[in-house]
Amino acid sequence: MTETKSQNAEVRDQPPPIPNEGIPVWELVIADMKDRDNVGRERYGTPLQTFNGRDALTDAYQEALDLVVYMRQAIEEEAQRQTTLAAAAEAGLDLVTVDHVAEALLNAENRQGPKSPKWLNLSDYTARYVHDLRIAAIVAMTERTPSEAGVLLATLGLGVQPAFKPR
């Protein structure tokens, strides 16, 4: 396996795919393509056709630039996520479990049954509320005080900010 390293990201060859019972990705892509076609037809009143007055190479190039930026964003977010999870584990804290407990607290507060999403979706809540739920979860799970839990979250870079999203 050949590995090269840039200043900010590690680029390495991936192993071959392992056959399994997962969803064939081509089927997902084809469905996405059909959805995009429908969006385009609704937005522009016509399907994308040849000789439509636009420069297809320029459009494709601009889309490719956007794609590269989104891909680099995903790589950086994953690296930060892994760093945060490792730092939390080193501090004796499982952030995935913290968010599950925070979700349970949220559900209890809202008197709802368990939610179906695999991970806590706190995007509809304020950063302060998410932070407070996490503090309550850490206090419930550990011997830490609310103040210690807050300091720990801040140390991990998870102070009052948008929700941490484990996968």
N, C-alpha and C positions, 0 to 999 in steps of 0.2 A: 504494500500500500504506500503510495507516494503522499507525503505531507508537505505542505508549504504553509508559511505563516506570514500574514500581513501584520501591520501595526496593531489592528484592533480585532481581527477575527481569524480564527483558525479555519483553514480550508483543507479538507481531507477527503480522500476517496471513500465511498461508502461500500459496505459489503453488498453482495447480490441479494435481491429480495428473497424472502422465505415464503414458499407457498403456504396459504392458510385459508380459513373460511371467511376472510374479510370481504368487504364489498369491492367489486372490481372498480377501480378508479375511473377507467374509461367511461363506464356507465354514468358516473357522477358528472364527468366533464361534458358528456353529450347532453345530459339533462340541463346543466348550467348553460350550455350553448343555446339550447332551445329557449331557456328563460331569457337570456340576453337578446336573442332575436326578437322575442315578444316585447321586451322593453324598448328596443330600437324602433320597432314598428309603431308602438304607442307614442313614443316621444317624437318621431320624425314623420309618422304617417306613411312610411314605406319601408320595405326591407332594404338591407344593404345590397346594392347592386353595382355592377361594373359601370364604368363611365358616368359616375354620379357627380362629377364636378369637383371632387376632392382628390388630394394627392395621397393615395393609399400608403406609399412608403413613408411619408412624413407622419401620417396618423399612426402607423405601426411603430415607427421609431419613437415617437413621443410616448406611446403606450408602453413600449419596452423600457424606456427610462423610468417611467412610473413603477413598472414591475420590479426593476432592480432596486429602487428605493424601498419599496414595500418588503422585498425579500431581505434586504440589509436590516431594516427595522425589526423584522421577525427574528433574525439571527441575534441581534443585540438584545432584544427583550428576553429571548430564551437564555442567553448567557447571564443576564442580570437575574433572571428567575432562578437559575441554577446556583448562582453565587448566594442569593438570598436564602434559598432552601438549605444550602450547606452551612451558612453562618448560623441559621436558626437551629439546625441539628447540632452544631457544635455548642450552642447555648442550651441544649437539651429541650428544644421546642420543635414540634412537628407542625409546621404552618398549615398543612392540609387538614390536620385534625382540628387545629384552631378554627379554621373557617367552617368546618362541619359543626363544631360546637356553637360557633357564632350563629350559624344558620338555625340550629335547634333553638337557640335563645330567641332569635327573631321570630321563628314560627310560634314559639310559646307566647311571645308578647302579642303577636297578631292572632293568636288562638286558631292557627291553621294547622293542618296536618303536614307531614313532611312534603317538601317540594320535590318535583320530579328532576330538576337539573342536577347533574352530577356534582357541580361545584356551586358554591355560594355565589349568587348573582346579586351583588349589592349596588349595581350601577344606578338604581333608582333612589338610593339613599345618599345622604350627605357624607362627605369624607369624615366629618366629626363623628357621625353616628356609627359608621363602619369602624372607626378607631375605637369607640367606646364598646362596641360589641366584641371586638377582638380582645380588648382589655378584660372584659367580663369572662370571655372564654378562657383566657390564660389564667386568670384568678381561679376559675372553677377547676381547671386541669392541674394546677401546680400549687406550690406553697407560696407563690409570689403575691405581693400586695398589689393593689391597683397602680400605685406609683411605680413599683418595680416593673410591672408589666408594660407600662407606658414608656419607661426608659428603654426596656428591651426592644420594643417595637421601633422606637426612634433610632436605636443603635443599628437595627437591621434595615434602616431606611424605609420603614413602614409606619412613620408617624402619621399625622393627619394628612392623608393624600387619597387619591382614587384607590379603589379596591385592588388588592393583590389577587391575581387570577392564576391559580395553579391549574395544571392540565392533568 
